[in-house]
Amino acid sequence: MKQLEFSRESPRPAVAGTGLTAVDRVYANDYSAPTEALGGSCGNVLLSLAMLGHPVFPVVNLGDDDHGRFLFNEFERGGCETRYISRAHTGSSPVIVEIVDTTSATHHFTTTCPQTFVRFPKWRSIDRDHVCQAAETLKSVSVFYADRVSESIILAMEEAKRASALIFFEPASADGELFARAVRYATVIKLSDDTVGKSVADDDLDPRTIVIRTHGARGLTVSNGNVRRYFPSSVAPRVVDTCGSGDMVTTGLLDLVLKRWYRDGSWKVEDIFDGVEVGQRLAALNCGFTGARGLFQAAGASHVRDMLDRGLDEVSTAYWTALGSCDR
């Protein structure tokens, strides 16, 4: 198999991305004391990578409301470059409610407030103006991440792809022509057996595309052309909440790719194979906390960075013990 490799001139590989960014409101056993954090797959991945020290440019559309200001501040506090975050005066920001039973380690989601029964606003895509404003950055980043599709998002993918960026596409649905167009630009596409993966076969995709299929608790499979490798799930030392596991897999994967890109000036298919193993171990540790980025919130980003740099296999048990209670 011919190995894919793309060289970049930037001394520090940067990431741009767009898609679902929302306030995660988490109720863990107590409806009277919810916690809030930046969430959504796009938001989780971008913020986590920024907190790990990578240059990150969110290209997202928020409302100019309290939730939008909260999300903007979280991006800024996490180290993201915020110049391409739009806060529209005419819209509101989405909120996703997660209700967790930590005893059974189960959860479910709703977009309706369980206290007021008011339905929260929906996600809104960036528009062509956002893409134009971010065009120069899109032409210089090494990785572009998207988890939703729209005409403008496809335009952003096209800009980044033209400049040889790795396009990481993690679709929420596989409906319509927009999805088919987005797939053509994807370098890596991540599909879940429980959702999009049901309706997308490998034969429907370009054989050069790297396909990650997640199988829930059973692990995942990575395919590229005739090469196919299965990765069983990592064992979680403790399971409180599995929310965000997929986002942690993506975060660990892209973190490894970016580190090697910085060192070698390029990325290779083997980096994807190695990266999913790192991501799976990171996801397993994250299961010990409530919320999609619970490990980051409880341990701190510098702690997570140190774990990733030293190797999760060698230090995860010691760090896990040191973290103590996993109530949050």
C-alpha positions, 0 to 999 in steps of 0.5 A: 500500500502506498503510504500517504504523507503530506508536508507542511511548512508551519513550525507548529502544526495548527488546527482549525475546526467547525461544528457543534459547540454547545453548553453541556449542562450536566445533572449527576444524581442531583437535579438541583446542582447542575454543572456547565462546561463547553461541549459538543464534539467540535467544541470538546476536541478543539478546546482539549487540543488547545489545552494540550498546547496546540495552536487552535482556531475555532471557526464557529457561530455562537449567539450573543447571549449568556451561553455564547459569552460563556462558550467564548470565554471557555475557548479563550481561557483554554488557549484558543485563538478566538478571532474567528468565533462569531457571536450573532446578535440575532441568535442564541447558543445551543445547550445540551443536557446530560443526565447521568446516573453515576451508580449505573454509569448510564446517561441520556441527553436532551435539548429540553431543560428538565426544570423549565421544560423550555427547548434550547436553541439549535446549532447554527452553521457558520456562513460564507462570510466566516469562511472568507474571514478565516480563509488565510488561516484555513490555507495554513493549518495542518488539520481541519476538523468538522462534525457537521455539514453545510454549504459553508462548512464544505467550502471551509473543508475545500479551502483547507484540503486545497492547502493539503491539510488533513481533513478529519470528518466526524459526521453526525448524520449521512443524509443528502448531497452535502454529506456526499460532498463532504466525504470527498474532502475527508482524509479521515472519516470517523463513523459510529456503528450506532449512528452514521456507520449504519448507512455508510459502507466502505465501498461508498468511500474513496479507498484512499480515505482512512476510515475509523469505525467505532463499535461502542464498548467493543473498540474500533476498526481502522481501514485504509485501502486493503489494510484493516486493523481492529483495536479493542477498547482499553479497560477503564480503571473506573466507570462513572460516565462514558460521555465524551469517550469518542471525543477523547479518542479523537483528541488523543489521536490528533494530539499524537499526529500533531506532535509527530508532525511537529517533529517530522514535518509530515504525518503518516498513516501509521500515526493514525493507527498509533493515535487511536490506541492513545485516544482509547486509553485517554477515553478509558481514563476519562470514563472515571469522571462526569462530563465529556472532558471530566478528566481535564476538569478534575486533573488539569490540562498540564496533568493530562499533557504530562500523562500523554507525553510520558505514555499512558501505559506507564503512568496511568495507574499511578496518576489515577490513584493520585486523582482520588475521588471521581465524584465530579 
